[in-house]
Amino acid sequence: MPKRFQDPDGPPFPMNRHLGWSIGSNGLTANGQTEILRQLGRQLQSDYQGLLKEPAPDRIKNLLKRLEERGDYPDEEDI
């Protein structure tokens, strides 16, 4: 069984565990990097599709209603 990198008195993972992390995309072309991002986007959409279909919580609906009532909309050019 592999050793676990865990200090029994500390957090389960080191706080800086992401510092050396990479998906190895540094050598990819711009098209390759774009494709990785597209695939990631598709996977995230797939994973969260059910969540996106759920109705917004009442507190969010109320906030949106208040913002609409204020009428502070940005101009089309600002978007």
Contacts in CASP RR format, 6 or more apart in sequence:
PFRMAT RR
TARGET T0000
AUTHOR 0000-0000-0000
METHOD contacts of the structure
MODEL  1
MPKRFQDPDGPPFPMNRHLGWSIGSNGLTANGQTEILRQLGRQLQSDYQG
LLKEPAPDRIKNLLKRLEERGDYPDEEDI
5 13 0 8 1.000
5 14 0 8 1.000
6 12 0 8 1.000
6 13 0 8 1.000
23 36 0 8 1.000
25 32 0 8 1.000
25 33 0 8 1.000
25 36 0 8 1.000
28 36 0 8 1.000
56 64 0 8 1.000
END
